[in-house]
C-alpha cells in the first residue's frame, strides 16, 4: 500500500482527494492536515465523508508528515505550498503540489503572482498526457484547471505545427473559485448569469502559453474565462486559426480526427466525442471529452473540451500523477464514468 498524506485537507481540492482516494485499491490516507481544525474529524467540514474515514485533522510539521508518507499532496493556497514542499522533499517523500507554486519557472511565477518565490525547486508539470517524465519526478506541479482543458483541446494540432493562433473562451463552474465566497461565486450574483472576469490577465495564461509554445514555438495564445451558474466543470471553446499552409488540413475532418487519435492513443482519460461535449458527461470523473468542427471556407477550426475542474482539473489529475509516480496503471482508482445527468 502507498501511505499518502494531504497537507491542507479542508478545502474543495482536499475534500475531492479524500473522496477519490477512499476507493483507491493501493492507497491508505494516513494524515490530513489543517492547523485551524487540528483534532477535529474530517466529517466536520466534509460531511459526505462521514463513516468513510475515521481520521482527524492534524497539525504536524513537514518532517513529521514526510516520515509517515510515501507521497504527499499539498492542497494549500498559492504561496503557501512553498513553505511545505522543501521540508517534505528534504525529509525523503515525493510531492504533488496542487497550488500554483511549482507550475512555472520562478521568474514567470513571480511576475504572474506578484510575489517572491521563497523556495524554488525543480518540478515536472503534471499534465501526464504531455509529460510522461512525471513517472520519475520527486516534485510535480499539478496544472491549473483552465490550462488542463485548454491545453488538451489543442495540443495535437499545435504539435503537428498547424496552428497560427488560438483564442480560448472558457466557462467554469463556481467551485473553481474555491471554498471562500467571492463576488463571482456569491449566489445572488451568479444565478441566471454569466460573469466574464480577468478578460486578458488571468493568471493561468502563462501555464497555457508554456505548454503550447513548448509544442509549437511562436504560437499565439489568447484566453478569456467566465464563471457560469454550475457547481462543477469547465467547458472550453478553442477558436483555432490555421497557419496559411495548414488551412486545407484543418478543413479535413478525417485528417484532424487522425491527428487527435494518434496523439492521444495512449491517453485513456482523453475521449473524442461524437457530438459537442457536455459537462454532465464528465462531472465527477477524470475524463476530458473533446470534439471539433471546421468552419468551411475559413481558416478556423472550433475545438470544444469538457472537464470536471475538481477532478481532471485538480484532484483526479493529481491522483493520475501519483499513479504514474508509484508505477501503477494511471487509471487505478479513477476508472469510472461521469455523473450524467
C-alpha atoms as one frame of an Amber mdcrd trajectory, in Angstrom:
protein
   0.000   0.000   0.000   1.040   3.601  -0.617   0.849   5.745   2.517  -0.469
   9.146   1.484  -0.708  12.491   3.241  -2.772  15.554   2.346  -1.457  18.909
   3.502  -4.416  21.269   3.565  -7.345  18.893   3.596 -10.195  21.262   4.455
 -10.839  22.858   1.040 -12.546  21.635  -2.112  -9.444  20.001  -3.609  -8.539
  18.348  -0.309 -12.059  17.023   0.062 -12.047  15.770  -3.514  -8.730  13.989
  -2.966 -10.238  12.251   0.038 -13.386  11.267  -1.875 -11.424   9.792  -4.768
  -8.773   8.086  -2.650 -11.399   6.388  -0.473 -11.825   3.702  -3.160  -8.256
   3.587  -4.444  -7.137  -0.045  -4.043  -3.460   0.770  -3.479  -3.658   3.808
  -1.173  -4.068   4.408   2.526  -4.555   8.007   3.646  -2.609   8.303   6.893
  -2.524  12.034   7.648  -4.623  15.063   6.724  -3.527  18.460   7.962  -5.312
  21.636   8.961  -3.931  23.952  11.604  -7.329  25.538  12.257  -9.142  22.214
  12.580  -6.498  20.107  14.308  -8.127  17.396  16.417 -11.487  17.709  14.637
 -12.881  14.869  12.482 -12.725  15.179   8.703 -16.503  14.936   8.541 -16.822
  18.285  10.320 -16.083  20.074   7.039 -16.614  17.109   4.689 -19.919  15.601
   5.850 -20.086  13.456   2.708 -17.078  11.541   4.100 -18.742  10.618   7.401
 -18.288   6.910   8.027 -15.725   6.671   5.228 -12.737   7.937   7.215 -12.052
   7.770  10.938  -9.197  10.293  10.720  -8.994  13.635  12.467  -7.241  16.685
  11.095  -3.715  17.135  12.455  -1.127  19.915  12.600   2.269  18.205  12.204
   5.309  19.822  10.603   6.692  18.859   7.194   9.259  16.414   8.556   6.638
  14.602  10.624   4.317  14.313   7.609   7.116  13.046   5.363   8.176  10.375
   7.866   4.697   8.843   7.682   4.087   9.121   3.936   5.352   7.787   0.627
   3.652  10.581  -1.330   2.178  13.864  -0.110  -0.374  16.104  -1.813  -0.115
  19.789  -0.939  -3.597  21.250  -1.364  -2.902  24.621   0.234  -3.381  28.156
  -1.150  -0.995  29.689  -3.652   2.098  30.991  -1.898   1.739  28.540   0.998
   2.937  25.332  -0.663   6.460  26.745  -0.906   6.565  26.751   2.908   5.929
  22.987   2.921   7.468  21.480  -0.186  11.212  21.847   0.582  10.797  20.283
   4.028   8.800  17.391   2.607  11.321  16.715  -0.152  14.311  17.044   2.149
  12.742  14.532   4.521  12.551  11.978   1.721   8.972  11.938   0.455   7.639
  12.773  -3.013   5.212  15.651  -3.524   2.351  16.575  -5.821   1.536  20.267
  -5.395  -1.977  21.377  -6.311  -1.196  25.083  -5.856   0.486  27.244  -8.483
   3.809  27.422  -6.655   5.668  24.866  -8.767   3.955  25.016 -12.157   6.034
  27.808 -13.666   9.662  28.942 -13.867  10.487  31.177 -10.909  10.698  34.407
 -12.925   7.336  33.736 -14.593   5.741  32.792 -11.272   6.944  35.976  -9.591
   5.713  38.164 -12.449   2.351  36.392 -12.622   1.593  36.197  -8.898   3.416
  39.368  -7.865   5.176  37.634  -5.007   8.689  36.440  -4.262   9.210  32.694
  -4.566  10.807  31.743  -1.271  11.761  28.138  -2.076  12.380  27.289  -5.738
  12.653  23.607  -6.581  12.758  21.754  -9.893   9.357  20.283 -10.735   7.655
  18.458 -13.585   4.439  19.973 -14.973   1.873  17.321 -14.140  -0.137  17.056
 -17.335   0.509  13.372 -17.823  -0.671  13.258 -21.431   2.169  15.611 -22.349
   4.722  14.813 -19.638   5.448  11.100 -19.156   8.511  12.153 -17.125   6.062
  12.591 -14.231   6.751   8.919 -13.507  10.287   9.656 -12.279   9.627  13.023
 -10.621  10.054  13.798  -6.940   8.032  17.010  -7.271   5.079  17.504  -9.614
   3.342  20.837 -10.153  -0.275  19.837 -10.779  -1.681  22.014 -13.602  -4.406
  24.586 -13.132  -7.939  23.680 -14.159  -8.212  26.076 -17.115  -4.802  25.083
 -18.585  -5.757  21.407 -18.422  -8.860  21.724 -20.587  -7.340  24.373 -22.839
  -4.049  22.593 -23.489  -5.550  19.161 -24.088  -8.030  20.673 -26.559  -5.384
  21.916 -28.980  -2.126  20.106 -28.131  -2.289  17.599 -31.040  -2.757  20.371
 -33.612  -0.024  22.500 -32.065   2.389  19.567 -32.054   1.614  18.992 -35.742
   2.595  22.603 -36.494  -0.791  23.542 -37.918  -1.786  26.431 -35.655  -1.106
  30.142 -36.009  -3.316  31.370 -33.164  -5.730  30.023 -30.566  -8.421  32.158
 -28.933  -9.766  30.374 -25.848 -13.165  31.075 -24.293 -13.598  29.013 -21.095
 -16.609  28.754 -18.818 -16.152  27.372 -15.312 -18.384  26.219 -12.522 -18.364
  28.181  -9.269 -16.261  25.638  -7.342 -13.253  26.827  -9.334 -13.258  29.936
  -7.161 -12.564  27.877  -4.028 -14.320  27.457  -0.716 -14.483  31.108   0.358
 -17.304  33.127  -1.289 -16.276  35.870  -3.686 -18.056  38.398  -5.859 -18.052
  35.903  -8.726 -19.242  32.964  -6.617 -21.892  34.581  -4.401 -25.242  33.030
  -5.370 -27.251  36.235  -5.967 -24.550  37.434  -8.353 -24.250  34.122 -10.201
 -27.807  32.814 -10.505 -29.131  33.152 -14.077 -25.950  34.952 -15.027 -22.598
  34.520 -16.756 -19.677  36.567 -15.455 -16.576  37.173 -17.549 -13.571  38.173
 -15.455  -9.859  38.961 -15.842 -10.571  39.283 -19.527  -6.942  39.415 -20.661
  -4.925  38.892 -17.481  -5.902  35.575 -15.921  -3.004  34.019 -14.019  -3.442
  30.656 -15.751  -2.454  32.121 -19.133   1.303  31.598 -18.558   0.696  27.880
 -17.997  -1.208  27.589 -21.268   1.455  29.536 -23.122   4.219  27.487 -21.511
   2.765  24.196 -22.720   1.554  25.340 -26.124   4.794  27.091 -27.096   6.726
  24.021 -25.986   4.748  22.080 -28.585   4.737  24.828 -31.221   7.173  27.740
 -30.815   5.675  31.032 -31.942   2.030  30.009 -31.497  -0.175  32.926 -30.380
  -2.485  32.414 -27.393  -5.440  34.482 -26.137  -7.666  33.449 -23.236 -10.775
  34.800 -21.505 -12.550  32.983 -18.634 -16.163  33.150 -17.472 -17.980  31.827
 -14.418 -21.340  30.146 -15.013 -24.030  29.055 -12.519 -22.861  25.438 -12.285
 -21.025  23.838  -9.384 -18.518  21.759 -11.357 -16.980  21.701 -14.785 -15.109
  23.714 -17.382 -16.282  23.923 -20.975 -13.596  25.418 -23.212 -14.190  26.681
 -26.743 -10.921  26.988 -28.638 -11.026  29.017 -31.844  -8.061  27.548 -33.698
  -6.736  29.590 -36.630  -4.576  27.659 -39.081  -1.222  28.588 -40.460  -1.564
  29.567 -44.115  -0.131  26.308 -45.364  -2.318  24.249 -42.987  -5.785  25.596
 -43.835  -6.606  22.678 -46.120  -5.606  20.143 -43.457  -7.767  21.736 -40.744
 -10.719  21.747 -43.148 -10.473  17.953 -43.499 -12.307  16.281 -40.601 -10.798
  12.865 -41.254  -7.249  14.239 -41.173  -7.921  16.176 -37.974  -9.512  13.120
 -36.376  -6.437  11.038 -37.223  -4.129  13.664 -35.685  -6.076  13.501 -32.406
  -6.353   9.710 -32.481  -2.608   9.261 -32.953  -1.623  11.895 -30.366  -3.909
  10.505 -27.645  -3.634   6.786 -28.453  -2.039   6.107 -25.062  -4.111   8.654
 -23.112  -7.043   6.753 -21.569  -8.656   9.803 -19.989  -8.967  11.772 -23.230
 -12.085  10.813 -25.160 -13.019  12.064 -28.614 -16.737  12.790 -28.509 -19.143
  12.155 -31.386 -21.042  15.334 -30.536 -20.380  18.526 -28.587 -19.088  17.514
 -25.127 -21.239  18.254 -22.098 -20.282  18.929 -18.512 -22.766  16.258 -17.431
 -20.744  13.605 -19.257 -17.544  14.323 -17.312 -18.900  15.577 -13.980 -17.280
  13.674 -11.118 -14.870  11.880 -13.473 -11.267  12.245 -14.624 -12.147  12.345
 -18.314 -11.536  15.130 -20.788 -14.012  14.963 -23.679 -13.086  16.714 -26.930
 -14.840  17.395 -30.224 -14.122  19.674 -33.168 -15.744  21.213 -36.221 -14.096
  23.092 -39.084 -15.670  26.301 -40.365 -15.936  25.585 -44.057 -14.293  28.128
 -46.314 -12.365  29.599 -43.406  -9.048  29.212 -41.597 -10.880  28.441 -38.315
 -11.407  25.134 -36.557 -13.558  25.120 -33.419 -12.476  22.667 -30.717 -14.543
  22.030 -27.565 -13.252  20.349 -24.413 -15.084  19.475 -21.205 -13.580  18.515
 -17.846 -14.601  18.455 -14.203 -12.492  21.243 -12.720 -12.195  19.475  -9.351
 -11.241  16.085 -10.823  -9.306  16.207 -14.106  -8.700  19.898 -13.377  -7.271
  19.250  -9.898  -7.552  16.261  -7.563  -8.161  13.495 -10.099  -5.245  14.638
 -12.189  -3.116  14.715  -9.040  -4.017  11.064  -8.386  -3.275  10.235 -12.019
   0.188  11.742 -11.425   0.535   9.751  -8.204  -0.303   6.530 -10.031   2.479
   7.065 -12.530   4.948   8.037  -9.802   4.058   4.820  -7.948   4.411   2.692
 -11.106   0.686   1.928 -11.193  -1.624   1.985 -14.181  -2.697   5.640 -14.397
  -6.361   4.545 -14.377  -6.112   2.941 -10.934  -8.812   4.314  -8.634 -10.023
   6.702 -11.348 -11.657   4.463 -13.921 -15.317   5.360 -13.536 -17.765   7.377
 -15.640 -19.210  10.824 -15.130 -22.361  11.537 -13.174 -24.796  12.236 -16.004
 -27.380  13.644 -15.897
